[in-house]
């Protein structure tokens, strides 16, 4: 695909211009890892429930399941 117009690459792959340029910027011919998917999930969850609260909720839920 070297030297091909971006429009023809977009049409052949059924992708947007933005997608083509995103993958083009990631391309590293000497690295086998360049095409690996990258997670979009955040590395830190700001409003995560505290472990103590989670344990308490699970305990109450188990008690309710045992005796509805």
Chimera marker file (.cmm) of the C-alpha trace (Angstrom):
<marker_set name="trace">
<marker id="1" x="0.000" y="0.000" z="0.000" r="1" g="1" b="0" radius="0.5"/>
<marker id="2" x="3.028" y="2.267" z="-0.026" r="1" g="1" b="0" radius="0.5"/>
<marker id="3" x="2.348" y="5.370" z="-2.077" r="1" g="1" b="0" radius="0.5"/>
<marker id="4" x="-1.385" y="4.680" z="-2.368" r="1" g="1" b="0" radius="0.5"/>
<marker id="5" x="-3.771" y="7.558" z="-1.772" r="1" g="1" b="0" radius="0.5"/>
<marker id="6" x="-5.336" y="7.611" z="1.678" r="1" g="1" b="0" radius="0.5"/>
<marker id="7" x="-8.821" y="7.648" z="0.113" r="1" g="1" b="0" radius="0.5"/>
<marker id="8" x="-8.234" y="4.305" z="-1.623" r="1" g="1" b="0" radius="0.5"/>
<marker id="9" x="-6.908" y="2.733" z="1.596" r="1" g="1" b="0" radius="0.5"/>
<marker id="10" x="-9.958" y="4.040" z="3.468" r="1" g="1" b="0" radius="0.5"/>
<marker id="11" x="-12.286" y="2.568" z="0.859" r="1" g="1" b="0" radius="0.5"/>
<marker id="12" x="-10.500" y="-0.789" z="0.738" r="1" g="1" b="0" radius="0.5"/>
<marker id="13" x="-10.560" y="-1.180" z="4.527" r="1" g="1" b="0" radius="0.5"/>
<marker id="14" x="-13.924" y="0.474" z="5.118" r="1" g="1" b="0" radius="0.5"/>
<marker id="15" x="-12.348" y="2.811" z="7.678" r="1" g="1" b="0" radius="0.5"/>
<marker id="16" x="-12.176" y="6.545" z="8.342" r="1" g="1" b="0" radius="0.5"/>
<marker id="17" x="-9.286" y="8.884" z="7.548" r="1" g="1" b="0" radius="0.5"/>
<marker id="18" x="-8.678" y="9.287" z="11.287" r="1" g="1" b="0" radius="0.5"/>
<marker id="19" x="-8.389" y="5.493" z="11.766" r="1" g="1" b="0" radius="0.5"/>
<marker id="20" x="-5.911" y="5.135" z="8.890" r="1" g="1" b="0" radius="0.5"/>
<marker id="21" x="-3.676" y="7.876" z="10.284" r="1" g="1" b="0" radius="0.5"/>
<marker id="22" x="-3.904" y="6.454" z="13.837" r="1" g="1" b="0" radius="0.5"/>
<marker id="23" x="-2.566" y="3.107" z="12.630" r="1" g="1" b="0" radius="0.5"/>
<marker id="24" x="-0.026" y="4.776" z="10.386" r="1" g="1" b="0" radius="0.5"/>
<marker id="25" x="1.372" y="6.667" z="13.400" r="1" g="1" b="0" radius="0.5"/>
<marker id="26" x="1.640" y="3.390" z="15.349" r="1" g="1" b="0" radius="0.5"/>
<marker id="27" x="3.394" y="1.486" z="12.556" r="1" g="1" b="0" radius="0.5"/>
<marker id="28" x="6.826" y="0.222" z="13.578" r="1" g="1" b="0" radius="0.5"/>
<marker id="29" x="8.163" y="-2.273" z="11.000" r="1" g="1" b="0" radius="0.5"/>
<marker id="30" x="10.890" y="-3.637" z="13.296" r="1" g="1" b="0" radius="0.5"/>
<marker id="31" x="8.538" y="-4.413" z="16.182" r="1" g="1" b="0" radius="0.5"/>
<marker id="32" x="6.153" y="-7.377" z="16.180" r="1" g="1" b="0" radius="0.5"/>
<marker id="33" x="4.091" y="-5.684" z="18.914" r="1" g="1" b="0" radius="0.5"/>
<marker id="34" x="3.100" y="-2.552" z="16.970" r="1" g="1" b="0" radius="0.5"/>
<marker id="35" x="-0.299" y="-3.900" z="15.838" r="1" g="1" b="0" radius="0.5"/>
<marker id="36" x="-1.352" y="-5.277" z="19.218" r="1" g="1" b="0" radius="0.5"/>
<marker id="37" x="-4.619" y="-3.823" z="20.498" r="1" g="1" b="0" radius="0.5"/>
<marker id="38" x="-4.323" y="-1.209" z="23.202" r="1" g="1" b="0" radius="0.5"/>
<marker id="39" x="-6.822" y="-0.966" z="26.009" r="1" g="1" b="0" radius="0.5"/>
<marker id="40" x="-8.842" y="2.222" z="26.232" r="1" g="1" b="0" radius="0.5"/>
<marker id="41" x="-9.836" y="1.498" z="29.824" r="1" g="1" b="0" radius="0.5"/>
<marker id="42" x="-8.601" y="3.968" z="32.404" r="1" g="1" b="0" radius="0.5"/>
<marker id="43" x="-5.684" y="2.806" z="34.526" r="1" g="1" b="0" radius="0.5"/>
<marker id="44" x="-7.182" y="4.381" z="37.672" r="1" g="1" b="0" radius="0.5"/>
<marker id="45" x="-10.860" y="4.472" z="38.667" r="1" g="1" b="0" radius="0.5"/>
<marker id="46" x="-11.426" y="7.662" z="40.639" r="1" g="1" b="0" radius="0.5"/>
<marker id="47" x="-14.726" y="6.708" z="42.252" r="1" g="1" b="0" radius="0.5"/>
<marker id="48" x="-14.098" y="3.036" z="42.997" r="1" g="1" b="0" radius="0.5"/>
<marker id="49" x="-15.968" y="1.607" z="45.981" r="1" g="1" b="0" radius="0.5"/>
<marker id="50" x="-13.741" y="1.016" z="49.003" r="1" g="1" b="0" radius="0.5"/>
<marker id="51" x="-12.818" y="-2.607" z="49.725" r="1" g="1" b="0" radius="0.5"/>
<marker id="52" x="-14.496" y="-2.469" z="53.167" r="1" g="1" b="0" radius="0.5"/>
<marker id="53" x="-17.786" y="-1.282" z="51.679" r="1" g="1" b="0" radius="0.5"/>
<marker id="54" x="-17.609" y="-3.904" z="48.937" r="1" g="1" b="0" radius="0.5"/>
<marker id="55" x="-17.051" y="-6.657" z="51.522" r="1" g="1" b="0" radius="0.5"/>
<marker id="56" x="-20.002" y="-5.398" z="53.591" r="1" g="1" b="0" radius="0.5"/>
<marker id="57" x="-22.315" y="-5.352" z="50.538" r="1" g="1" b="0" radius="0.5"/>
<marker id="58" x="-21.285" y="-8.893" z="49.617" r="1" g="1" b="0" radius="0.5"/>
<marker id="59" x="-21.882" y="-10.057" z="53.187" r="1" g="1" b="0" radius="0.5"/>
<marker id="60" x="-25.383" y="-8.511" z="53.274" r="1" g="1" b="0" radius="0.5"/>
<marker id="61" x="-26.187" y="-9.925" z="49.829" r="1" g="1" b="0" radius="0.5"/>
<marker id="62" x="-25.116" y="-13.433" z="50.907" r="1" g="1" b="0" radius="0.5"/>
<marker id="63" x="-27.276" y="-13.150" z="54.042" r="1" g="1" b="0" radius="0.5"/>
<marker id="64" x="-30.295" y="-12.052" z="51.982" r="1" g="1" b="0" radius="0.5"/>
<marker id="65" x="-29.754" y="-14.870" z="49.477" r="1" g="1" b="0" radius="0.5"/>
<marker id="66" x="-29.678" y="-17.385" z="52.337" r="1" g="1" b="0" radius="0.5"/>
<marker id="67" x="-32.865" y="-16.075" z="53.978" r="1" g="1" b="0" radius="0.5"/>
<marker id="68" x="-35.056" y="-14.055" z="51.585" r="1" g="1" b="0" radius="0.5"/>
<link id1="1" id2="2" r="1" g="1" b="0" radius="0.2"/>
<link id1="2" id2="3" r="1" g="1" b="0" radius="0.2"/>
<link id1="3" id2="4" r="1" g="1" b="0" radius="0.2"/>
<link id1="4" id2="5" r="1" g="1" b="0" radius="0.2"/>
<link id1="5" id2="6" r="1" g="1" b="0" radius="0.2"/>
<link id1="6" id2="7" r="1" g="1" b="0" radius="0.2"/>
<link id1="7" id2="8" r="1" g="1" b="0" radius="0.2"/>
<link id1="8" id2="9" r="1" g="1" b="0" radius="0.2"/>
<link id1="9" id2="10" r="1" g="1" b="0" radius="0.2"/>
<link id1="10" id2="11" r="1" g="1" b="0" radius="0.2"/>
<link id1="11" id2="12" r="1" g="1" b="0" radius="0.2"/>
<link id1="12" id2="13" r="1" g="1" b="0" radius="0.2"/>
<link id1="13" id2="14" r="1" g="1" b="0" radius="0.2"/>
<link id1="14" id2="15" r="1" g="1" b="0" radius="0.2"/>
<link id1="15" id2="16" r="1" g="1" b="0" radius="0.2"/>
<link id1="16" id2="17" r="1" g="1" b="0" radius="0.2"/>
<link id1="17" id2="18" r="1" g="1" b="0" radius="0.2"/>
<link id1="18" id2="19" r="1" g="1" b="0" radius="0.2"/>
<link id1="19" id2="20" r="1" g="1" b="0" radius="0.2"/>
<link id1="20" id2="21" r="1" g="1" b="0" radius="0.2"/>
<link id1="21" id2="22" r="1" g="1" b="0" radius="0.2"/>
<link id1="22" id2="23" r="1" g="1" b="0" radius="0.2"/>
<link id1="23" id2="24" r="1" g="1" b="0" radius="0.2"/>
<link id1="24" id2="25" r="1" g="1" b="0" radius="0.2"/>
<link id1="25" id2="26" r="1" g="1" b="0" radius="0.2"/>
<link id1="26" id2="27" r="1" g="1" b="0" radius="0.2"/>
<link id1="27" id2="28" r="1" g="1" b="0" radius="0.2"/>
<link id1="28" id2="29" r="1" g="1" b="0" radius="0.2"/>
<link id1="29" id2="30" r="1" g="1" b="0" radius="0.2"/>
<link id1="30" id2="31" r="1" g="1" b="0" radius="0.2"/>
<link id1="31" id2="32" r="1" g="1" b="0" radius="0.2"/>
<link id1="32" id2="33" r="1" g="1" b="0" radius="0.2"/>
<link id1="33" id2="34" r="1" g="1" b="0" radius="0.2"/>
<link id1="34" id2="35" r="1" g="1" b="0" radius="0.2"/>
<link id1="35" id2="36" r="1" g="1" b="0" radius="0.2"/>
<link id1="36" id2="37" r="1" g="1" b="0" radius="0.2"/>
<link id1="37" id2="38" r="1" g="1" b="0" radius="0.2"/>
<link id1="38" id2="39" r="1" g="1" b="0" radius="0.2"/>
<link id1="39" id2="40" r="1" g="1" b="0" radius="0.2"/>
<link id1="40" id2="41" r="1" g="1" b="0" radius="0.2"/>
<link id1="41" id2="42" r="1" g="1" b="0" radius="0.2"/>
<link id1="42" id2="43" r="1" g="1" b="0" radius="0.2"/>
<link id1="43" id2="44" r="1" g="1" b="0" radius="0.2"/>
<link id1="44" id2="45" r="1" g="1" b="0" radius="0.2"/>
<link id1="45" id2="46" r="1" g="1" b="0" radius="0.2"/>
<link id1="46" id2="47" r="1" g="1" b="0" radius="0.2"/>
<link id1="47" id2="48" r="1" g="1" b="0" radius="0.2"/>
<link id1="48" id2="49" r="1" g="1" b="0" radius="0.2"/>
<link id1="49" id2="50" r="1" g="1" b="0" radius="0.2"/>
<link id1="50" id2="51" r="1" g="1" b="0" radius="0.2"/>
<link id1="51" id2="52" r="1" g="1" b="0" radius="0.2"/>
<link id1="52" id2="53" r="1" g="1" b="0" radius="0.2"/>
<link id1="53" id2="54" r="1" g="1" b="0" radius="0.2"/>
<link id1="54" id2="55" r="1" g="1" b="0" radius="0.2"/>
<link id1="55" id2="56" r="1" g="1" b="0" radius="0.2"/>
<link id1="56" id2="57" r="1" g="1" b="0" radius="0.2"/>
<link id1="57" id2="58" r="1" g="1" b="0" radius="0.2"/>
<link id1="58" id2="59" r="1" g="1" b="0" radius="0.2"/>
<link id1="59" id2="60" r="1" g="1" b="0" radius="0.2"/>
<link id1="60" id2="61" r="1" g="1" b="0" radius="0.2"/>
<link id1="61" id2="62" r="1" g="1" b="0" radius="0.2"/>
<link id1="62" id2="63" r="1" g="1" b="0" radius="0.2"/>
<link id1="63" id2="64" r="1" g="1" b="0" radius="0.2"/>
<link id1="64" id2="65" r="1" g="1" b="0" radius="0.2"/>
<link id1="65" id2="66" r="1" g="1" b="0" radius="0.2"/>
<link id1="66" id2="67" r="1" g="1" b="0" radius="0.2"/>
<link id1="67" id2="68" r="1" g="1" b="0" radius="0.2"/>
</marker_set>
